[in-house]
Amino acid sequence: MTDKRTGPLLWTYFCLAACCLAAACSPAERLAAELRRATAGFDAAVGVAVIFDGRDTVVIGRTADYPMMSVVKLPQAMAVVDALERSGRPLSTPVRIAPEELLPDTWSPLRDSLPQGGTLSVAELLRFTLQWSDNNACDVLFDRFGGPEAVDRYLRGLGIGGDFAVAVTEAEMHRDPDACYRNLTSPLAAAAWTEGLLTRELFTPAGRRFLLETLLGCRTGADRLPQPLAGTGACIGHKTGTGDRRPDGRMIGCNDVGFVVLPDGRHYTIAVLIRDSAESDAENARLIAEISAIVCRYAVEHP
């Protein structure tokens, strides 16, 4: 039988052990634990990957089954610029768009501004896809530059592993929501190709500058990754992806992937992917913003 000192003594031992365990954990492990706490109880699958200055990596949710949704437009843009540069064509290369390519029942500022079709440069189409997430512009580029297969092949050529698949167009996903589960990625793969855009010599300086500046001008998802960065001096380039609701009310995907450059010049790339969420649109965005805040705070505190 224990005496009255046993309870307090055990509690003291427990606290000391917890302190020792915390001290033994690396900062990256503590960040991963904080991210897990932030996502605990959220009625969805949540994956996060962060790469700090091309070196340190933190990942939760490693599976490669997160629907990309419009995040696919980022690797598509990289593949398009790569194809142009390999063939010696400029970003100003004109593309003729027929009226029948501007599908009516999909998100398309391009269609709204050019309802009868017309001619735009590849650069202008990429601004529509990356900054406004235009679905018709995306499929015009798929049609002119080899389809989803070409994007999949380009990504595999980067040597970042095979934790992704690009197989369908925006129109195919719109016709059959189940097709959304054919354009898939892991959080780490999404962060890795974004890191490659920043740190690898994948393009000419002009091509790389165009992609980065276009992403910095993203007009969607202000309440996601960018939300907690306002007023910090950090700048962010990113690409969102948002799916429809399934018949059971769950959102297929709610994503944001991008890069952050801190005021001191350091950077990190981040992918936050949410699959099959029963939460509201506002809650999905709030969680992405909370994760962004946690990661930014960590990056500032660990130079």
TIRO-41732 format. One record per residue: z, y negated, x negated of N, C-alpha, C in turn. Coordinates in steps of 0.02 Angstrom, whole numbers, padded with zeros to 5 digits, always signed. Atoms other than C-alpha are relative to their C-alpha. Example, Ala and Ser with C-alpha at 12.3 -4.5 7.8 and 13.67 -1.06 7.14 Angstrom:
+00000+00059-00045+00390+00225-00615+00000-00060-00045 -00003+00059+00042+00357+00053-00684+00037-00055+00039 
//
This chain:
+00000+00060-00043+00000+00000+00000+00000-00062-00044 +00005+00060+00041-00047-00171-00069+00053-00051+00021 -00047+00052-00017+00071-00319-00078-00038-00062+00024 +00031+00061-00030+00040-00494-00010-00046-00036-00049 +00042+00034+00048-00043-00547-00172-00070+00029-00004 +00064-00035+00009-00187-00424-00156-00059-00039+00028 +00055+00038-00031-00293-00527-00035-00022-00059-00042 +00019+00057+00043-00288-00689-00137-00028+00021-00067 +00024-00022+00065-00312-00592-00298-00072+00026+00004 +00067-00025-00009-00465-00501-00233-00050-00057+00012 +00044+00057-00012-00537-00665-00171-00015-00038-00065 +00010+00033+00065-00511-00742-00344-00050+00039-00042 +00047-00041+00038-00600-00595-00425-00071-00007+00027 +00065+00007-00032-00741-00611-00299-00033-00066-00020 +00027+00066+00017-00763-00797-00335-00022-00002-00073 +00018-00001+00071-00761-00769-00523-00064+00040-00011 +00060-00041+00008-00891-00631-00507-00061-00037+00025 +00056+00038-00028-01000-00741-00398-00022-00055-00048 +00016+00053+00048-00989-00883-00524-00036+00028-00061 +00032-00031+00058-01033-00767-00667-00072+00021+00016 +00066-00020-00020-01181-00698-00570-00047-00060+00005 +00041+00061-00006-01244-00873-00529-00019-00027-00068 +00013+00025+00067-01228-00923-00711-00052+00043-00036 +00047-00046+00034-01327-00769-00764-00071-00009+00027 +00066+00008-00029-01471-00810-00647-00037-00058-00034 +00041+00053+00028-01612-00912-00720-00013-00053+00054 +00018+00050-00050-01662-01076-00636-00054+00023+00048 +00053-00025-00043-01819-00992-00571+00026+00050+00051 -00029-00048-00048-01716-00852-00493+00041-00037+00053 -00038+00039-00049-01604-00981-00410-00048-00035+00049 +00050+00030-00045-01759-01069-00342-00025+00052+00050 +00023-00053-00045-01823-00905-00271+00052+00016+00053 -00053-00014-00048-01655-00874-00190+00005-00056+00052 -00003+00055-00047-01656-01048-00113-00059+00002+00049 +00058-00006-00043-01831-01020-00045+00010+00057+00051 -00014-00055-00047-01776-00855+00031+00049-00022+00054 -00048+00026-00049-01630-00942+00115-00035-00045+00051 +00035+00047-00045-01747-01075+00186-00043+00037+00051 +00045-00037-00044-01861-00943+00261+00036+00053+00041 -00037-00052-00036-01725-00825+00322+00007-00018+00074 -00007+00011-00071-01723-00806+00510-00060-00032+00033 +00061+00029-00028-01894-00886+00531-00042+00056+00029 +00034-00055-00034-01991-00781+00656-00074+00002-00018 +00068-00004+00028-02145-00756+00548+00006+00032-00069 +00003-00019+00071-02199-00684+00382-00016-00062-00040 +00008+00061+00039-02183-00820+00251-00007+00019-00074 +00011-00011+00071-02254-00815+00075-00005-00066-00037 +00001+00061+00040-02230-00944-00061-00014+00020-00073 +00011-00008+00072-02298-00954-00238-00005-00068-00031 +00002+00062+00037-02271-01093-00364-00011+00016-00073 +00013-00005+00072-02341-01109-00540+00014-00067-00031 -00021+00063+00032-02258-01242-00648-00034-00008-00067 +00034+00016+00063-02368-01318-00784-00035+00060-00031 +00038-00056+00025-02468-01158-00798+00041+00055-00031 -00042-00049+00036-02318-01059-00861+00047+00037+00048 -00051-00033-00040-02168-01023-00750-00025+00010+00071 +00024-00018-00066-02204-00936-00585+00057+00026+00042 -00050-00024-00048-02095-00909-00433-00039+00022+00062 +00037-00027-00057-02156-00799-00290+00049+00034+00048 -00031-00042-00052-02084-00737-00126-00055+00019+00049 +00052-00023-00044-02190-00633-00010-00064+00015-00038 +00055-00015+00046-02310-00548-00130-00059+00035+00033 +00053-00039-00031-02417-00454-00005-00064-00041+00008 +00066+00033-00004-02603-00493+00009-00027+00005+00070 +00021-00007-00070-02610-00498+00198+00012-00064+00041 -00007+00064-00034-02595-00683+00239-00069-00028+00017 +00065+00028-00018-02745-00749+00338-00008-00070-00030 +00011+00064+00033-02820-00894+00240-00011-00056+00051 +00024+00052-00045-02887-00987+00391-00041-00050-00041 +00044+00048+00034-02965-01149+00327+00017-00011-00074 -00012+00001+00072-02884-01129+00156-00060+00029-00037 +00059-00029+00032-03041-01027+00121-00049-00054-00022 +00046+00054+00019-03132-01194+00109+00012-00026-00070 -00012+00021+00069-03049-01229-00058-00037+00045-00050 +00040-00040+00046-03117-01077-00152-00075-00004+00016 +00071+00010-00015-03281-01102-00058-00027-00061-00038 +00022+00061+00035-03292-01278-00130-00007+00014-00075 +00004-00016+00071-03257-01211-00304-00063+00042-00014 +00060-00042+00009-03393-01079-00284-00064-00040+00008 +00059+00041-00011-03517-01208-00219-00013-00043-00062 +00009+00042+00059-03488-01327-00365-00021+00042-00060 +00020-00045+00054-03501-01181-00486-00074+00018+00006 +00070-00018-00011-03667-01128-00408-00047-00058-00016 +00041+00058+00016-03736-01304-00419-00006-00010-00075 +00002+00014+00072-03687-01324-00601-00038+00054-00037 +00036-00053+00034-03756-01155-00651-00076-00006+00010 +00072+00008-00014-03923-01198-00571-00026-00068-00021 +00021+00065+00023-03927-01374-00642-00013-00050+00055 +00009+00046-00056-03921-01458-00472+00060-00046+00006 -00056+00047-00006-03815-01613-00439+00035+00006+00068 -00036+00002-00064-03685-01639-00303-00037-00040+00052 +00040+00040-00046-03808-01760-00226-00057+00039+00031 +00053-00042-00028-03924-01614-00183+00001-00004+00076 +00000+00008-00073-03979-01643-00002-00002+00067+00037 -00001-00059-00044-03948-01517+00137-00022-00023+00069 +00023+00016-00068-04045-01526+00300+00038+00043+00049 -00041-00034-00050-03935-01482+00449-00035-00004+00067 +00033-00003-00065-04017-01425+00610+00052-00010+00056 -00047+00011-00055-03939-01474+00778+00035+00064+00022 -00030-00062-00023-03910-01291+00823+00054+00027-00047 -00054-00021+00046-03797-01271+00670+00065-00036+00016 -00060+00038-00017-03675-01396+00744+00030+00027+00064 -00027-00035-00058-03582-01279+00860+00047-00045+00038 -00038+00049-00040-03498-01369+01005+00074+00016+00006 -00068-00018-00018-03337-01271+01029+00040+00018-00062 -00038-00011+00061-03256-01289+00858+00017-00068-00029 -00021+00062+00031-03169-01421+00753-00054-00025-00047 +00055+00023+00041-03307-01528+00679-00011-00076+00005 +00016+00071+00004-03299-01714+00639-00072-00012-00022 +00071+00006+00019-03471-01686+00560-00044-00002+00062 +00040-00001-00061-03544-01641+00730+00009-00065+00039 -00013+00061-00038-03460-01792+00809-00036-00060-00030 +00032+00057+00032-03535-01910+00680-00075+00009-00007 +00071-00014+00010-03706-01825+00669-00023+00050+00053 +00011-00049-00054-03735-01743+00840-00070+00031+00002 +00069-00025-00001-03923-01722+00818-00020+00032-00067 +00016-00026+00066-03910-01653+00641-00027-00054-00045 +00025+00049+00048-03986-01736+00490+00007+00028-00070 -00004-00020+00070-03975-01732+00301+00061-00032-00033 -00058+00023+00038-03816-01745+00198-00003+00032-00069 -00005-00031+00066-03781-01713+00015+00053+00054+00001 -00052-00051+00007-03679-01564-00041+00069-00033-00007 -00063+00035+00009-03544-01686-00094+00028-00023+00067 -00024+00023-00066-03535-01759+00082+00024+00059+00042 -00022-00059-00037-03523-01585+00159+00067+00024-00026 -00064-00022+00029-03382-01540+00039+00056-00048+00020 -00053+00046-00024-03288-01697+00088+00019+00017+00072 -00016-00020-00068-03302-01642+00269+00042+00063+00001 -00038-00063-00002-03236-01468+00229+00070-00008-00030 -00064+00004+00035-03098-01515+00106+00047-00053+00030 -00043+00054-00024-03035-01677+00182+00012+00004+00075 -00006-00003-00073-03066-01647+00368+00000+00071+00027 -00001-00071-00019-03072-01456+00371-00053+00017+00052 +00054-00007-00048-03239-01460+00462-00029+00071+00000 +00023-00069-00004-03291-01287+00524-00076+00006-00004 +00072-00003+00004-03475-01323+00548-00025-00013-00070 +00020+00014+00069-03491-01399+00375+00013+00060-00044 -00016-00060+00038-03406-01245+00305-00054+00053+00008 +00049-00053-00011-03531-01128+00386-00070-00020-00024 +00063+00022+00031-03680-01235+00332+00001+00017-00074 -00006-00016+00071-03617-01215+00154-00002+00075-00012 +00005-00072+00006-03591-01029+00179-00073+00022+00003 +00070-00020-00009-03771-01016+00239-00042-00018-00060 +00042+00023+00055-03844-01114+00093+00021+00029-00068 -00025-00021+00065-03736-01039-00045+00027+00072-00001 -00013-00072+00010-03730-00851-00019+00052+00031+00045 -00046-00029-00048-03604-00829+00121+00069+00015-00028 -00067-00018+00022-03424-00768+00112+00000+00046-00061 +00004-00047+00057-03478-00632-00010-00004-00037-00066 +00007+00037+00063-03524-00762-00140+00066-00031-00020 -00065+00029+00015-03353-00844-00127+00047+00055-00026 -00041-00056+00023-03267-00675-00143-00018+00020-00071 +00024-00019+00067-03374-00633-00294+00021-00053-00052 -00020+00053+00046-03337-00802-00374+00074+00006-00018 -00072-00006+00013-03149-00780-00355+00015+00059-00044 -00013-00059+00042-03154-00606-00429-00022-00013-00072 +00022+00017+00068-03248-00677-00577+00049-00043-00038 -00051+00041+00034-03100-00791-00615+00053+00043-00035 -00048-00044+00033-02996-00639-00665+00071-00012+00021 -00068+00014-00024-02847-00684-00557+00029+00058+00040 -00024-00056-00038-02826-00511-00483-00038+00005+00066 +00038-00013-00061-02890-00439-00321+00039-00008+00064 -00042+00007-00059-02756-00495-00199-00028-00050+00050 +00032+00045-00048-02878-00580-00082-00064+00034+00024 +00065-00022-00025-03035-00551+00021-00030-00057+00039 +00037+00049-00040-03166-00672+00087-00059+00038+00030 +00049-00045-00032-03275-00583+00216-00035-00030+00060 +00028+00024-00063-03310-00690+00369-00006-00076+00000 +00011+00072-00007-03371-00863+00420+00047-00029+00052 -00040+00033-00052-03285-00991+00530-00024+00020+00069 +00027-00019-00066-03402-00947+00674+00023+00070+00019 -00022-00068-00014-03356-00763+00660+00074+00001+00019 -00071+00003-00018-03171-00804+00663+00010-00031+00069 -00006+00032-00065-03197-00916+00813-00019+00048+00057 +00022-00048-00052-03289-00780+00910+00050+00056+00009 -00047-00056-00003-03160-00647+00868+00061-00016-00042 -00060+00018+00039-02984-00701+00819+00024+00054-00047 -00021-00053+00045-02953-00530+00743-00036-00004-00067 +00036+00008+00063-03084-00575+00612+00037-00044-00049 -00040+00042+00045-02960-00701+00543+00038+00042-00051 -00037-00043+00045-02870-00553+00466-00045+00034-00052 +00045-00026+00052-03022-00517+00357-00007-00048-00058 -00005+00048+00055-03007-00676+00253+00074-00005-00018 -00071-00009+00015-02842-00635+00169+00014-00020-00073 -00021+00014+00069-02744-00685+00015+00075+00013-00007 -00071+00003+00016-02577-00667-00069+00017-00072-00018 -00018+00067+00022-02479-00827-00103-00016-00012-00074 +00011+00009+00072-02494-00798-00291-00074-00010-00015 +00072+00009+00012-02684-00780-00285-00021-00071+00018 +00018+00068-00021-02699-00944-00189+00025-00052-00049 -00025+00046+00050-02587-01034-00313-00039+00006-00065 +00035-00012+00064-02682-00955-00459-00068-00032-00001 +00066+00032+00003-02855-01015-00409+00007-00076+00000 -00012+00072+00002-02783-01189-00378+00021-00021-00071 -00019+00013+00069-02702-01183-00550-00061+00001-00046 +00061-00003+00039-02869-01133-00623-00041-00064+00005 +00037+00063-00009-02949-01288-00549+00030-00055-00043 -00032+00052+00039-02821-01395-00639-00004+00011-00075 -00014-00012+00071-02806-01310-00807-00054+00037-00037 +00052-00037+00035-02961-01206-00844-00066-00039+00001 +00065+00034+00004-03133-01267-00896-00051+00038+00042 +00045-00035-00046-03219-01197-00743-00062-00040+00017 +00053+00045-00021-03330-01348-00712-00013-00053-00054 +00009+00059+00041-03406-01497-00799+00055-00050+00017 -00050+00050-00018-03286-01645-00807-00015-00035+00065 +00018+00034-00062-03383-01728-00666+00013+00044+00060 -00012-00045-00056-03374-01574-00555+00074+00010+00014 -00073-00007-00008-03189-01549-00586+00030-00062+00030 -00027+00063-00026-03153-01733-00555-00017-00007+00074 +00019+00005-00071-03249-01727-00391+00045+00043+00044 -00042-00044-00040-03150-01578-00327+00071-00026+00005 -00069+00024-00001-02981-01649-00377+00007-00063+00042 -00004+00062-00038-03016-01821-00306-00011+00012+00075 +00011-00015-00071-03081-01747-00144+00062+00031+00031 -00062-00030-00025-02924-01641-00124+00055-00052+00006 -00050+00053-00005-02817-01793-00159-00009-00043+00063 +00014+00038-00060-02901-01873-00008+00005+00040+00064 -00006-00042-00059-02856-01734+00113+00031-00039+00058 -00022+00037-00059-02833-01803+00290+00039+00044+00049 -00035-00045-00047-02751-01651+00372+00068+00020-00030 -00064-00028+00023-02573-01583+00363+00047-00048-00033 -00046+00048+00030-02480-01742+00321+00073+00019+00010 -00069-00022-00014-02325-01661+00396+00018+00065-00034 -00013-00062+00036-02336-01510+00281+00020-00015-00072 -00019+00010+00070-02334-01511+00090+00010-00073-00019 -00009+00069+00022-02357-01701+00073+00062-00035+00028 -00051+00039-00037-02218-01751+00193+00060-00022-00042 -00059+00022+00038-02068-01750+00074-00017-00036-00065 +00019+00032+00063-02167-01823-00072-00011-00075+00008 +00012+00071-00012-02192-01994+00009+00055-00041-00034 -00048+00043+00033-02110-02128-00097+00028+00026-00065 -00027-00028+00062-02076-02013-00245-00041-00018-00061 +00045+00013+00056-02222-02070-00352-00043+00060-00018 +00042-00058+00011-02294-01894-00350-00064-00005+00041 +00062-00001-00039-02473-01867-00294-00017+00073+00014 +00015-00069-00021-02538-01714-00202-00071+00005+00024 +00064-00020-00028-02706-01636-00173+00010+00068+00032 -00016-00063-00035-02706-01496-00046-00052+00017+00051 +00044-00024-00053-02799-01393+00083+00041+00040+00049 -00037-00033-00053-02726-01339+00248-00042+00056+00032 +00033-00051-00041-02767-01191+00359+00042+00013+00061 -00037-00007-00063-02719-01174+00542-00038+00045+00047 +00032-00047-00045-02754-01030+00659+00019-00012+00073 -00017+00002-00071-02753-01010+00847+00058+00046+00014 -00052-00045-00023-02620-00921+00947-00030+00065+00026 +00020-00064-00028-02639-00737+00985+00022+00005+00073 -00023-00008-00069-02618-00674+01164+00076+00006+00008 -00074-00006-00003-02435-00637+01123+00035-00065-00019 -00029+00066+00015-02410-00821+01076+00012-00013-00073 -00011+00010+00072-02398-00796+00889-00060-00034-00033 +00054+00034+00037-02498-00912+00776-00023+00044-00057 +00028-00046+00051-02614-00812+00663+00018-00024-00070 -00016+00025+00066-02588-00925+00514+00012-00075+00000 -00013+00071+00010-02516-01093+00463+00015-00009-00074 -00002-00002+00073-02545-01133+00280-00008-00070-00030 +00016+00059+00041-02548-01268+00147+00002+00021-00073 +00006-00019+00070-02605-01244-00032-00023-00061-00039 +00022+00059+00037-02619-01377-00165+00033-00007-00068 -00030+00015+00065-02565-01459-00327+00038-00067+00007 -00041+00060+00001-02433-01592-00360+00005-00024-00072 -00008+00031+00066-02434-01710-00509+00059-00048+00004 -00060+00042-00001-02264-01788-00545-00011-00065-00039 +00009+00064+00034-02241-01966-00608-00002+00005-00076 +00000-00007+00073-02210-01903-00786-00059+00041-00025 +00060-00035+00021-02376-01809-00787+00003+00075+00006 -00005-00072-00010-02309-01634-00762-00028+00018+00068 +00029-00020-00064-02386-01532-00622+00024+00069+00020 -00008-00069-00024-02363-01379-00515-00050+00012+00055 +00041-00020-00057-02473-01284-00394+00043+00040+00047 -00043-00030-00051-02401-01220-00232-00041+00026+00057 +00030-00030-00059-02455-01105-00092+00055+00020+00048 -00047-00021-00053-02356-01088+00070-00043+00027+00057 +00040-00035-00050-02429-00962+00191+00047+00029+00053 -00039-00025-00055-02358-00921+00363-00045+00043+00044 +00041-00046-00039-02424-00769+00458+00036+00021+00065 -00024-00027-00063-02402-00720+00641+00066-00033+00022 -00061+00037-00015-02276-00855+00681+00012-00007+00075 -00021+00012-00069-02183-00858+00846+00031-00069+00008 -00029+00067-00002-02117-01031+00801-00052-00051+00025 +00044+00052-00023-02189-01193+00867-00041-00029-00058 +00039+00032+00052-02323-01290+00774+00043-00047-00042 -00043+00048+00035-02193-01421+00732+00048+00036-00048 -00046-00038+00043-02073-01290+00662-00036+00029-00060 +00038-00025+00057-02209-01213+00555-00010-00055-00052 +00010+00057+00046-02249-01384+00481+00066-00019-00033 -00065+00019+00028-02064-01422+00458+00021+00047-00056 -00018-00048+00052-02037-01262+00359-00041-00012-00063 +00042+00013+00059-02185-01299+00244+00025-00063-00036 -00025+00062+00031-02117-01475+00216+00067+00012-00035 -00065-00015+00031-01942-01407+00180-00010+00038-00066 +00015-00037+00062-02012-01284+00052-00028-00048-00053 +00027+00049+00046-02111-01426-00026+00055-00043-00031 -00055+00041+00025-01953-01530-00041+00043+00038-00050 -00040-00042+00045-01856-01387-00121-00034+00007-00067 +00037-00010+00062-01993-01356-00249-00006-00064-00040 +00004+00064+00035-02016-01540-00290+00066-00018-00034 -00066+00015+00028-01830-01563-00316+00013+00043-00062 -00008-00046+00058-01827-01411-00431-00042-00025-00059 +00044+00022+00054-01976-01476-00531+00027-00062-00035 -00028+00062+00028-01894-01646-00556+00062+00015-00042 -00063-00015+00034-01728-01569-00608-00007+00046-00060 +00010-00048+00056-01804-01444-00731-00064-00019-00039 +00059+00021+00038-01923-01537-00846-00017+00049-00057 
//
